[in-house]
Amino acid sequence: MSGPLSNPYMFKSAAGADNFYTHQIASSLRNSAAQDGTLEWTAGTPTSSTTMTMSYWVKRYTTSTDGGANNTFVTGTGGASYIIMGFSSNAWQFQPYGGSWGTGGGITMDTNAKYRDTSAWYHHVLRIDTTESTQADRVRMYVNGERITSFAAEGVTGNLSASESLNYINESGVVQAFGGLSGKGHGTEGADLQMAEIVFCDGQSYGPDSFGETKNGVWIPKDPSGLTFGNNGYWLKMASGAIGTDSSGNGNNFTVSNFAAHDVLLDSPTFNSSSNGGNFAALSPLWRTENITLSEGNLAWSGSANERGMMSNWAIPIGTKVYFEYYASAWAGSENDTQILGVNQAHAALIGGDRGGDETAYSYRSNGYKAILTSKSVYGSEVSWGTGNIISCAVDRVNHTINFARNNSWQGAFSISSTMDLYPFIGNGGGTNTAGGYINFGQDGTFAGTKTAGGNADENGYGNFTYSPPSGFLAMCAANLPVADEVDPAQTDDNYPQKLFNAVPYTGNDGTQTVAMGFKPDMLMLNMRGSTGGGYPAHLWDTTRGDDYYLYPSTTAASVTSGTDYVEFVSTGFKTDESWDGINHSGETYIAHGWRANGGTTSANTTGSVDSVVQVDPSGCFSIVTYTGASATRTVGHGLSSAPDMMWIKSTANTYNWAIYQEDNSYNTVSFNRNNANDTGSSTLWGGGTSPTSSVFSVGDGSETGKSVAYIAYCFANCEGYIKSGMYEGNGNADGTFVYTGFAPAYVWCKSVDSTSDWFVFDNERVGYNVDNNATTLNGTAAETTTDMIDLLSNGFKFRISTDPNVAETYMYFATAHNPFKYATAR
């Protein structure tokens, strides 16, 4: 597809561009604490006892704080002589104890960052070189190519002398183990995680760029075959039939304990255009009723009666067709003990212990009924199902139908919503008996070894299913996940999300400075983070009106003439020559949020009844529009390639309120400059309640949108992999609501539409890791808050607070991407 998108959900091909990943990781190894799975090898004589590097990819299954169940690597000689590396209290921890490392409870490296993303892969590099003259460089830790510099505890490097030989790791005669090693510190056998491509280089201090590289904003693996492995080096690919085989050429093969062939999954950090599907969907521990237990890589579940269900960790995008299978392993079999399989809406009721959620699903129930939201009726030939049956599900989001089969006997398609976000869903409603089962999105055709794999792939060559997917229906894997062509990192070197939006912290200097954003922003929001300058509101500039003018989102003020010394848009970002406290006070900290459109080049638009001037970004999903109202219902051309889902409108000539439109908010309106709830009588602002079309939006004669004065509108259409706006329900629980966006957010704002609340703004640069994503506001002058509120994840965001912005109310949100989920690493 070339040119503007006719539909932001449509895409060119299932797999995107061929072979974006130049090095393929074809499989991974599933583990669990319950199965006691380990890979063990006894080290020989090392090339070096001072210098070594370890690299691996890991996916978490749980956010449990149990360190023993989350160990990636363990070595040592006893309970007080060991090294443990893994996740402890959701931090990445490197913990040596005894020998050359010293003893004492503080000898650890514990990150401040909390790694609670269970939907994508992390890449870890541990780099050790005690010959480094700088003490802090003797042990270095990297996640997804970035060095960790913020630690809750860091007592390791201070205990290492220059050129000191190390105990346990890479030490002759000492067992090196992945997945755990019983009796070594808090080491246990097995771990609740999945690993891929483990590489160890003996005698080499390699940075992460030896194992990966950034390609169009995406961290991707590199082929390690050209590295120097040394005597004790190894490369474990975890391939089927060769789980512990060393591919380095050294023959340092690991002993495999308590792993079976079905633990090798078709799930990996990479994909290609024909056979390797990459990261697959799974059930989400962030989105389930609390007493449900997930296992087998979050593909199996068990739960007591009335545990209403769990969602998958990604939505089924509109414009796609997907296929998945479910094997019922435990079931009571009466009408009051009903298992439920289908697709469901986003549901806050499945988080924090509240029961409910199956009443809004499109589903096939084990009593032989179908459910269309709250309506239940006989389905097909009223075939019930239970233990031993395999249920197939084909979801068509092109023609908006769903169909189910019992043991490959299809029961008949029925209609589903054409607009809702829908997610694969399993529920258990009524009765008193426990239930359970296994789901397969394509990565494990054996249902964790309970069935013989059918060997059926989808038509793109991805996945392993019991039955052949219907024609056109695809496995739920990264290779099949759509991204709008115009922003796909595999299809553009210039317009992927990090070239269209960026968040940049900077410090004022009372003079001239250029803040680099990586591009020239066309909409620029500047916020003071602290309060040493007395507190200032956000300032909003755009290139359509030019750098002489700005708006305050927090006030009704008309466009303010700033003068040429305040802000100047430049090719790499923006420049300020002014000591004005609001944007450049010496020593004060600020955050710049910048969106790129068309470099300030505008065009006339005569599509609507009111002429407008527009500039549109390369995705076709963000535009800046200026127009003059006409004190009546009028239409205005927006220039986008599809109907806007969100608009921010403000009179630049008068002191009228801001008007914020979101398609799912029923023509109600909220305002940046107010913290009040919805204006429920505001449909007249939008042409009497007329939704935008692919060419125009409608305005009435309200002062916020349609008087005979000048206005500016910032318009956004949902764009797969880049822009998403919508509504979510808070749950008032510290295990907060999860919101799926289909990308790793770089920017999020949210506001309750039910009550008085602030407009919270988060980004991935302040402080830059979970859960410390600090918040500014659009409606006030207060300094940013450091309260821990939100995790920004590979596929959306999850609240970690029971108060605003996660009380039990309806919220509006807006987000832009760092990377599409298709390519995102875990955060």
Secondary structure, DSSP 4 states (H G I P E B T S, - for coil): --SS-SSTT--S-TT-STTSSSS----EEE--TTTT-EEEEE--S-S-SSEEEEEEEEEES-----SGGGEEEEEEEETTEEEEEEEETTEEEEEEESGGG--STT--EEESS-----SS-EEEEEEEETT-SSGGGSEEEEETTEE---EEEE-SGGG--TTPPPSSTT-TT-EEEES--TTSTT--S--SEEEEEEEEEET----GGGTEEEETTEEEE--GGGS---TT-EEE--BTTBTT-B-SSS--PPEEES--GGGEES--S---SSS---SB--EEEEEE-TT-EEETTTTEEEE-TT---EEESS---TT-EEEEEEEEEE---STTSEEEEEEE---GGGSTT----GGGEEEEETTSEEEETTEEEE-TTT----TT-EEEEEEETTTTEEEEEETTEE---EE--SSS--EEEEEEESSS--EEEEEESSS-TTTTTTS----B--TTS---BSSPPPTT-B-SBGGG----GGG-TTT-SS-SGGGTEEEEEEE--SS-EEEE-SS--SEEEEEE-S-TTS----EEEETTT-TTEEB-TTS---PEE--TTT-EEETTEEEE----HHHH-TT-EEEEEEE--STT--EEE-SSSB-EEEEE-TTSSEEEEEEE--SS-EEEE---SS--SEEEEEESSS-PPPEEEEGGGTT-BB-TT-----BTTGGGGGTTT----SSEEEE-S-TTTTSSSEEEEEEE--BTTTEEEEEEE--SSSS--EEE-SEEEEEEEEEESSS----EEEESSSSSSSS---BEESS--PPPB----EEE-SSEEEE--SSTTSSSSEEEEEEEEEEETTTPPP-
